[in-house]
Amino acid sequence: MTLHDADQGTPPPDAVGVRPRTEVEAALHALEAEAAAPHRQTQIGRGALAGYVWALGSAQTTPVTGDPSSAAPDGDQITAELAAAENQLADPVRRDIPREYVQGVWDALAWVSGRSDERA
């Protein structure tokens, strides 16, 4: 069962999506440490990093649509960006950005939003 399936109640006031901010920051730092060496970086990892950075409110644009962003997104904005990632993943022709990058963004935002229990 994922968080999405469970009764979520009210997220904590410092939540990013449905996750505590400290948990998302820890996921970001772990991924940054893993990708510290250039030869260990992947498009999936870059996408996941972009997803976490945006979800934490530290990006100037959204990771998939490229829309301007100046603050931490709310649940509806995370859902919209997740849907944009799903649309790109489902379309074998449309590739605005690399598929693996989009998959990394989807992985990160699915975890942040509670649609997945697997951290990117």
N, C-alpha and C positions, 0 to 999 in steps of 0.2 A: 504494500500500500504506500502510495506517495503522499506527501503533504497535501497535494491537490485533492486527493480522495478523502482525506480526513477532515474532520471539523476543525477549521483553523482558528475560529474565534477572532479576537483582535490581536494583530501583530504587536510586538513591543514597540514603544514610541521611537526607538532608535533602529527600527527595522529597515532593511533593504529588501524590497519585495516582502517575502514572508520570513526571511532569515535575519537573525541578529546582525547588526552592522559588524561586530567584532568577528563573526564567523565568515562573513564575506571578505573582510579585510585579510583574514588568515588564509582564505583560499587564494586571494590575489597574491599575497606574499609567497605562498608555497609555489604557485605557478611561476612567479618572477624568478624565484631561486632555481627552479627546474630549467627555465629557459635562459639562464644567465649567460651561458656560452652560445655564441652565434651558431655553431654547428648543431646545437641541440634545439634550436627554435624550429617550429613547424607552423604551417598556416593555421592548423587547428588551435595550437597554443596561442598564436597571435590573436586569433578571433576571440578565444576565451578571455584573454587579457583585456581586449577592447570591451567585451561585454561587462566584465567586472568593473573596469575603470568607469565606464558610463553609468552603470547601476549605482556606483558609489558617488556619482555627481561630479566626477573630475574630468569629464570629456567635453570638448567644445562641439562635437557632433555625435549623432547617434551612430552606432557601429555598422548597421546595415543600410539604412535609408540615407544616411549622411545629412539628416536634418540638423539645424542648429540646436544646441543644448547648452543651457547655462546653469542647471541645477540638477539635483538628484531626481530621477524620474519617479513618478508614482506608479501604482499597480497597473493602471490603464495604459500608460506609456510603455511599460515593460511588456505588457501583453501585445501591444501594437507592434513593437519591434520584433518580438518573438514571432508574430504572424508574418511579418515581412521576411524574416529568415526562413520560415517554413515555405513561403511562396517561392523564394529563390531556390530552395533545396528541391522543391517539387517540379520545377520547370527545367527540363533538360536543355533548353535552348538559351534561355535568358541567364546570362552570367555577367552581372555588373561587377562582381568581385569574385575571387576564387571560391569554389564550392567548399573547400576544406576550411577556409576562414569563416564562411557563413556557418558551417557546422560547429565550429568552436564557439561562435557567438551564441548559437542556439543552445549548445550544451550549458554554457554559463548562465544564460537567462532562464532556461528551463529549471535549473537548480535554484537560482535566486527566487523564482516565482513559485516554487514548490511543485512544479509539474514533474520534476524528477528528483529522486533522492541521491542521484549520482553526481558528485561534484566534478566540474570540468578540470 
